[in-house]
């Protein structure tokens, strides 16, 4: 359950900075080895 909350918070934070970003979760959440991939253009992170 904690992972689901964390994933939602990360997605929200990314979309606040770059609304057009594409965020992809891949891997196996059941095995605990999922990865978030953020695809965005022209965003400078501080």
DRENVEX-581654 format. One record per atom (N, C-alpha, C): x, y, z; residue in three letters; residue number from 0; atom name. Coordinates in Angstrom, 1 decimal. Layout:
N
<r><x>X</x><y>Y</y><z>Z</z><drenkol>ala</drenkol><tipa>NUM</tipa><zase>CA</zase></r>
...
This chain:
46
<r><x>0.8</x><y>-1.2</y><z>0.0</z><drenkol>unk</drenkol><tipa>0</tipa><zase>N</zase></r>
<r><x>0.0</x><y>0.0</y><z>0.0</z><drenkol>unk</drenkol><tipa>0</tipa><zase>CA</zase></r>
<r><x>0.9</x><y>1.3</y><z>0.0</z><drenkol>unk</drenkol><tipa>0</tipa><zase>C</zase></r>
<r><x>2.0</x><y>1.2</y><z>0.8</z><drenkol>unk</drenkol><tipa>1</tipa><zase>N</zase></r>
<r><x>2.9</x><y>2.4</y><z>0.8</z><drenkol>unk</drenkol><tipa>1</tipa><zase>CA</zase></r>
<r><x>3.4</x><y>2.7</y><z>-0.6</z><drenkol>unk</drenkol><tipa>1</tipa><zase>C</zase></r>
<r><x>3.7</x><y>1.7</y><z>-1.4</z><drenkol>unk</drenkol><tipa>2</tipa><zase>N</zase></r>
<r><x>4.3</x><y>1.9</y><z>-2.7</z><drenkol>unk</drenkol><tipa>2</tipa><zase>CA</zase></r>
<r><x>3.3</x><y>2.7</y><z>-3.6</z><drenkol>unk</drenkol><tipa>2</tipa><zase>C</zase></r>
<r><x>2.0</x><y>2.3</y><z>-3.5</z><drenkol>unk</drenkol><tipa>3</tipa><zase>N</zase></r>
<r><x>1.0</x><y>3.0</y><z>-4.3</z><drenkol>unk</drenkol><tipa>3</tipa><zase>CA</zase></r>
<r><x>0.9</x><y>4.5</y><z>-4.0</z><drenkol>unk</drenkol><tipa>3</tipa><zase>C</zase></r>
<r><x>1.0</x><y>4.8</y><z>-2.7</z><drenkol>unk</drenkol><tipa>4</tipa><zase>N</zase></r>
<r><x>0.9</x><y>6.2</y><z>-2.3</z><drenkol>unk</drenkol><tipa>4</tipa><zase>CA</zase></r>
<r><x>2.2</x><y>6.9</y><z>-2.8</z><drenkol>unk</drenkol><tipa>4</tipa><zase>C</zase></r>
<r><x>3.3</x><y>6.3</y><z>-2.6</z><drenkol>unk</drenkol><tipa>5</tipa><zase>N</zase></r>
<r><x>4.6</x><y>6.9</y><z>-3.1</z><drenkol>unk</drenkol><tipa>5</tipa><zase>CA</zase></r>
<r><x>4.5</x><y>7.1</y><z>-4.6</z><drenkol>unk</drenkol><tipa>5</tipa><zase>C</zase></r>
<r><x>4.1</x><y>6.2</y><z>-5.4</z><drenkol>unk</drenkol><tipa>6</tipa><zase>N</zase></r>
<r><x>4.0</x><y>6.3</y><z>-6.8</z><drenkol>unk</drenkol><tipa>6</tipa><zase>CA</zase></r>
<r><x>3.1</x><y>7.5</y><z>-7.2</z><drenkol>unk</drenkol><tipa>6</tipa><zase>C</zase></r>
<r><x>1.9</x><y>7.6</y><z>-6.5</z><drenkol>unk</drenkol><tipa>7</tipa><zase>N</zase></r>
<r><x>1.0</x><y>8.7</y><z>-6.8</z><drenkol>unk</drenkol><tipa>7</tipa><zase>CA</zase></r>
<r><x>1.6</x><y>10.0</y><z>-6.5</z><drenkol>unk</drenkol><tipa>7</tipa><zase>C</zase></r>
<r><x>2.4</x><y>10.1</y><z>-5.4</z><drenkol>unk</drenkol><tipa>8</tipa><zase>N</zase></r>
<r><x>3.0</x><y>11.4</y><z>-5.0</z><drenkol>unk</drenkol><tipa>8</tipa><zase>CA</zase></r>
<r><x>4.1</x><y>11.8</y><z>-6.0</z><drenkol>unk</drenkol><tipa>8</tipa><zase>C</zase></r>
<r><x>4.9</x><y>10.8</y><z>-6.4</z><drenkol>unk</drenkol><tipa>9</tipa><zase>N</zase></r>
<r><x>5.9</x><y>11.1</y><z>-7.4</z><drenkol>unk</drenkol><tipa>9</tipa><zase>CA</zase></r>
<r><x>5.3</x><y>11.6</y><z>-8.7</z><drenkol>unk</drenkol><tipa>9</tipa><zase>C</zase></r>
<r><x>4.3</x><y>10.9</y><z>-9.2</z><drenkol>unk</drenkol><tipa>10</tipa><zase>N</zase></r>
<r><x>3.6</x><y>11.3</y><z>-10.4</z><drenkol>unk</drenkol><tipa>10</tipa><zase>CA</zase></r>
<r><x>3.0</x><y>12.7</y><z>-10.3</z><drenkol>unk</drenkol><tipa>10</tipa><zase>C</zase></r>
<r><x>2.4</x><y>13.0</y><z>-9.2</z><drenkol>unk</drenkol><tipa>11</tipa><zase>N</zase></r>
<r><x>1.8</x><y>14.3</y><z>-9.0</z><drenkol>unk</drenkol><tipa>11</tipa><zase>CA</zase></r>
<r><x>2.9</x><y>15.4</y><z>-9.0</z><drenkol>unk</drenkol><tipa>11</tipa><zase>C</zase></r>
<r><x>4.1</x><y>15.1</y><z>-8.4</z><drenkol>unk</drenkol><tipa>12</tipa><zase>N</zase></r>
<r><x>5.2</x><y>16.1</y><z>-8.3</z><drenkol>unk</drenkol><tipa>12</tipa><zase>CA</zase></r>
<r><x>5.7</x><y>16.3</y><z>-9.7</z><drenkol>unk</drenkol><tipa>12</tipa><zase>C</zase></r>
<r><x>5.9</x><y>15.3</y><z>-10.5</z><drenkol>unk</drenkol><tipa>13</tipa><zase>N</zase></r>
<r><x>6.4</x><y>15.4</y><z>-11.9</z><drenkol>unk</drenkol><tipa>13</tipa><zase>CA</zase></r>
<r><x>5.5</x><y>16.2</y><z>-12.7</z><drenkol>unk</drenkol><tipa>13</tipa><zase>C</zase></r>
<r><x>4.2</x><y>15.9</y><z>-12.6</z><drenkol>unk</drenkol><tipa>14</tipa><zase>N</zase></r>
<r><x>3.2</x><y>16.6</y><z>-13.5</z><drenkol>unk</drenkol><tipa>14</tipa><zase>CA</zase></r>
<r><x>3.0</x><y>18.0</y><z>-13.1</z><drenkol>unk</drenkol><tipa>14</tipa><zase>C</zase></r>
<r><x>3.3</x><y>18.4</y><z>-11.8</z><drenkol>unk</drenkol><tipa>15</tipa><zase>N</zase></r>
<r><x>3.2</x><y>19.8</y><z>-11.4</z><drenkol>unk</drenkol><tipa>15</tipa><zase>CA</zase></r>
<r><x>4.3</x><y>20.6</y><z>-12.1</z><drenkol>unk</drenkol><tipa>15</tipa><zase>C</zase></r>
<r><x>5.5</x><y>20.0</y><z>-12.3</z><drenkol>unk</drenkol><tipa>16</tipa><zase>N</zase></r>
<r><x>6.6</x><y>20.6</y><z>-13.0</z><drenkol>unk</drenkol><tipa>16</tipa><zase>CA</zase></r>
<r><x>6.5</x><y>20.6</y><z>-14.5</z><drenkol>unk</drenkol><tipa>16</tipa><zase>C</zase></r>
<r><x>6.0</x><y>19.5</y><z>-15.0</z><drenkol>unk</drenkol><tipa>17</tipa><zase>N</zase></r>
<r><x>5.9</x><y>19.3</y><z>-16.4</z><drenkol>unk</drenkol><tipa>17</tipa><zase>CA</zase></r>
<r><x>4.5</x><y>18.6</y><z>-16.8</z><drenkol>unk</drenkol><tipa>17</tipa><zase>C</zase></r>
<r><x>3.5</x><y>19.4</y><z>-17.0</z><drenkol>unk</drenkol><tipa>18</tipa><zase>N</zase></r>
<r><x>2.1</x><y>18.8</y><z>-17.2</z><drenkol>unk</drenkol><tipa>18</tipa><zase>CA</zase></r>
<r><x>2.1</x><y>17.8</y><z>-18.4</z><drenkol>unk</drenkol><tipa>18</tipa><zase>C</zase></r>
<r><x>2.9</x><y>18.0</y><z>-19.4</z><drenkol>unk</drenkol><tipa>19</tipa><zase>N</zase></r>
<r><x>2.9</x><y>17.1</y><z>-20.6</z><drenkol>unk</drenkol><tipa>19</tipa><zase>CA</zase></r>
<r><x>3.8</x><y>15.9</y><z>-20.4</z><drenkol>unk</drenkol><tipa>19</tipa><zase>C</zase></r>
<r><x>4.4</x><y>15.7</y><z>-19.3</z><drenkol>unk</drenkol><tipa>20</tipa><zase>N</zase></r>
<r><x>5.4</x><y>14.6</y><z>-19.1</z><drenkol>unk</drenkol><tipa>20</tipa><zase>CA</zase></r>
<r><x>4.6</x><y>13.2</y><z>-19.2</z><drenkol>unk</drenkol><tipa>20</tipa><zase>C</zase></r>
<r><x>5.3</x><y>12.3</y><z>-19.7</z><drenkol>unk</drenkol><tipa>21</tipa><zase>N</zase></r>
<r><x>4.8</x><y>10.9</y><z>-19.8</z><drenkol>unk</drenkol><tipa>21</tipa><zase>CA</zase></r>
<r><x>5.5</x><y>10.1</y><z>-18.7</z><drenkol>unk</drenkol><tipa>21</tipa><zase>C</zase></r>
<r><x>4.7</x><y>9.5</y><z>-17.8</z><drenkol>unk</drenkol><tipa>22</tipa><zase>N</zase></r>
<r><x>5.3</x><y>8.7</y><z>-16.7</z><drenkol>unk</drenkol><tipa>22</tipa><zase>CA</zase></r>
<r><x>4.9</x><y>7.3</y><z>-16.9</z><drenkol>unk</drenkol><tipa>22</tipa><zase>C</zase></r>
<r><x>5.9</x><y>6.4</y><z>-17.0</z><drenkol>unk</drenkol><tipa>23</tipa><zase>N</zase></r>
<r><x>5.6</x><y>5.0</y><z>-17.2</z><drenkol>unk</drenkol><tipa>23</tipa><zase>CA</zase></r>
<r><x>6.1</x><y>4.2</y><z>-16.1</z><drenkol>unk</drenkol><tipa>23</tipa><zase>C</zase></r>
<r><x>5.3</x><y>3.3</y><z>-15.5</z><drenkol>unk</drenkol><tipa>24</tipa><zase>N</zase></r>
<r><x>5.7</x><y>2.4</y><z>-14.5</z><drenkol>unk</drenkol><tipa>24</tipa><zase>CA</zase></r>
<r><x>5.9</x><y>1.0</y><z>-15.2</z><drenkol>unk</drenkol><tipa>24</tipa><zase>C</zase></r>
<r><x>7.1</x><y>0.4</y><z>-15.1</z><drenkol>unk</drenkol><tipa>25</tipa><zase>N</zase></r>
<r><x>7.3</x><y>-0.9</y><z>-15.6</z><drenkol>unk</drenkol><tipa>25</tipa><zase>CA</zase></r>
<r><x>8.1</x><y>-1.7</y><z>-14.7</z><drenkol>unk</drenkol><tipa>25</tipa><zase>C</zase></r>
<r><x>8.1</x><y>-3.0</y><z>-14.9</z><drenkol>unk</drenkol><tipa>26</tipa><zase>N</zase></r>
<r><x>8.7</x><y>-4.0</y><z>-14.0</z><drenkol>unk</drenkol><tipa>26</tipa><zase>CA</zase></r>
<r><x>7.6</x><y>-4.8</y><z>-13.3</z><drenkol>unk</drenkol><tipa>26</tipa><zase>C</zase></r>
<r><x>7.9</x><y>-5.3</y><z>-12.2</z><drenkol>unk</drenkol><tipa>27</tipa><zase>N</zase></r>
<r><x>7.0</x><y>-6.1</y><z>-11.4</z><drenkol>unk</drenkol><tipa>27</tipa><zase>CA</zase></r>
<r><x>6.8</x><y>-5.6</y><z>-10.0</z><drenkol>unk</drenkol><tipa>27</tipa><zase>C</zase></r>
<r><x>5.6</x><y>-5.0</y><z>-9.8</z><drenkol>unk</drenkol><tipa>28</tipa><zase>N</zase></r>
<r><x>5.3</x><y>-4.4</y><z>-8.5</z><drenkol>unk</drenkol><tipa>28</tipa><zase>CA</zase></r>
<r><x>5.2</x><y>-5.5</y><z>-7.5</z><drenkol>unk</drenkol><tipa>28</tipa><zase>C</zase></r>
<r><x>4.7</x><y>-6.7</y><z>-7.9</z><drenkol>unk</drenkol><tipa>29</tipa><zase>N</zase></r>
<r><x>4.5</x><y>-7.8</y><z>-7.0</z><drenkol>unk</drenkol><tipa>29</tipa><zase>CA</zase></r>
<r><x>5.8</x><y>-8.3</y><z>-6.5</z><drenkol>unk</drenkol><tipa>29</tipa><zase>C</zase></r>
<r><x>6.9</x><y>-8.3</y><z>-7.3</z><drenkol>unk</drenkol><tipa>30</tipa><zase>N</zase></r>
<r><x>8.2</x><y>-8.7</y><z>-6.9</z><drenkol>unk</drenkol><tipa>30</tipa><zase>CA</zase></r>
<r><x>9.0</x><y>-7.6</y><z>-6.2</z><drenkol>unk</drenkol><tipa>30</tipa><zase>C</zase></r>
<r><x>8.5</x><y>-6.4</y><z>-6.3</z><drenkol>unk</drenkol><tipa>31</tipa><zase>N</zase></r>
<r><x>9.1</x><y>-5.2</y><z>-5.7</z><drenkol>unk</drenkol><tipa>31</tipa><zase>CA</zase></r>
<r><x>10.3</x><y>-4.6</y><z>-6.5</z><drenkol>unk</drenkol><tipa>31</tipa><zase>C</zase></r>
<r><x>10.3</x><y>-4.8</y><z>-7.8</z><drenkol>unk</drenkol><tipa>32</tipa><zase>N</zase></r>
<r><x>11.3</x><y>-4.3</y><z>-8.6</z><drenkol>unk</drenkol><tipa>32</tipa><zase>CA</zase></r>
<r><x>10.8</x><y>-3.4</y><z>-9.8</z><drenkol>unk</drenkol><tipa>32</tipa><zase>C</zase></r>
<r><x>9.8</x><y>-2.6</y><z>-9.5</z><drenkol>unk</drenkol><tipa>33</tipa><zase>N</zase></r>
<r><x>9.2</x><y>-1.7</y><z>-10.5</z><drenkol>unk</drenkol><tipa>33</tipa><zase>CA</zase></r>
<r><x>10.1</x><y>-0.5</y><z>-10.6</z><drenkol>unk</drenkol><tipa>33</tipa><zase>C</zase></r>
<r><x>10.0</x><y>0.2</y><z>-11.7</z><drenkol>unk</drenkol><tipa>34</tipa><zase>N</zase></r>
<r><x>10.8</x><y>1.4</y><z>-12.0</z><drenkol>unk</drenkol><tipa>34</tipa><zase>CA</zase></r>
<r><x>9.9</x><y>2.4</y><z>-12.7</z><drenkol>unk</drenkol><tipa>34</tipa><zase>C</zase></r>
<r><x>10.0</x><y>3.7</y><z>-12.3</z><drenkol>unk</drenkol><tipa>35</tipa><zase>N</zase></r>
<r><x>9.3</x><y>4.8</y><z>-12.9</z><drenkol>unk</drenkol><tipa>35</tipa><zase>CA</zase></r>
<r><x>10.2</x><y>5.4</y><z>-14.0</z><drenkol>unk</drenkol><tipa>35</tipa><zase>C</zase></r>
<r><x>9.7</x><y>5.6</y><z>-15.1</z><drenkol>unk</drenkol><tipa>36</tipa><zase>N</zase></r>
<r><x>10.4</x><y>6.3</y><z>-16.2</z><drenkol>unk</drenkol><tipa>36</tipa><zase>CA</zase></r>
<r><x>9.7</x><y>7.6</y><z>-16.5</z><drenkol>unk</drenkol><tipa>36</tipa><zase>C</zase></r>
<r><x>10.4</x><y>8.7</y><z>-16.5</z><drenkol>unk</drenkol><tipa>37</tipa><zase>N</zase></r>
<r><x>9.8</x><y>10.0</y><z>-16.8</z><drenkol>unk</drenkol><tipa>37</tipa><zase>CA</zase></r>
<r><x>10.4</x><y>10.5</y><z>-18.1</z><drenkol>unk</drenkol><tipa>37</tipa><zase>C</zase></r>
<r><x>9.5</x><y>10.7</y><z>-19.0</z><drenkol>unk</drenkol><tipa>38</tipa><zase>N</zase></r>
<r><x>9.8</x><y>11.3</y><z>-20.3</z><drenkol>unk</drenkol><tipa>38</tipa><zase>CA</zase></r>
<r><x>9.3</x><y>12.7</y><z>-20.5</z><drenkol>unk</drenkol><tipa>38</tipa><zase>C</zase></r>
<r><x>10.2</x><y>13.6</y><z>-20.6</z><drenkol>unk</drenkol><tipa>39</tipa><zase>N</zase></r>
<r><x>9.8</x><y>15.0</y><z>-20.7</z><drenkol>unk</drenkol><tipa>39</tipa><zase>CA</zase></r>
<r><x>10.8</x><y>15.8</y><z>-21.5</z><drenkol>unk</drenkol><tipa>39</tipa><zase>C</zase></r>
<r><x>10.4</x><y>16.9</y><z>-22.1</z><drenkol>unk</drenkol><tipa>40</tipa><zase>N</zase></r>
<r><x>11.3</x><y>17.7</y><z>-22.9</z><drenkol>unk</drenkol><tipa>40</tipa><zase>CA</zase></r>
<r><x>11.5</x><y>19.1</y><z>-22.3</z><drenkol>unk</drenkol><tipa>40</tipa><zase>C</zase></r>
<r><x>12.7</x><y>19.6</y><z>-22.3</z><drenkol>unk</drenkol><tipa>41</tipa><zase>N</zase></r>
<r><x>13.0</x><y>21.0</y><z>-22.0</z><drenkol>unk</drenkol><tipa>41</tipa><zase>CA</zase></r>
<r><x>12.8</x><y>21.3</y><z>-20.5</z><drenkol>unk</drenkol><tipa>41</tipa><zase>C</zase></r>
<r><x>12.8</x><y>20.4</y><z>-19.6</z><drenkol>unk</drenkol><tipa>42</tipa><zase>N</zase></r>
<r><x>12.6</x><y>20.7</y><z>-18.2</z><drenkol>unk</drenkol><tipa>42</tipa><zase>CA</zase></r>
<r><x>13.9</x><y>20.8</y><z>-17.5</z><drenkol>unk</drenkol><tipa>42</tipa><zase>C</zase></r>
<r><x>14.2</x><y>21.9</y><z>-16.8</z><drenkol>unk</drenkol><tipa>43</tipa><zase>N</zase></r>
<r><x>15.4</x><y>22.0</y><z>-16.1</z><drenkol>unk</drenkol><tipa>43</tipa><zase>CA</zase></r>
<r><x>15.1</x><y>21.8</y><z>-14.6</z><drenkol>unk</drenkol><tipa>43</tipa><zase>C</zase></r>
<r><x>15.6</x><y>20.8</y><z>-14.0</z><drenkol>unk</drenkol><tipa>44</tipa><zase>N</zase></r>
<r><x>15.3</x><y>20.5</y><z>-12.6</z><drenkol>unk</drenkol><tipa>44</tipa><zase>CA</zase></r>
<r><x>16.4</x><y>21.2</y><z>-11.7</z><drenkol>unk</drenkol><tipa>44</tipa><zase>C</zase></r>
<r><x>15.9</x><y>21.7</y><z>-10.6</z><drenkol>unk</drenkol><tipa>45</tipa><zase>N</zase></r>
<r><x>16.8</x><y>22.4</y><z>-9.7</z><drenkol>unk</drenkol><tipa>45</tipa><zase>CA</zase></r>
<r><x>17.4</x><y>21.5</y><z>-8.7</z><drenkol>unk</drenkol><tipa>45</tipa><zase>C</zase></r>
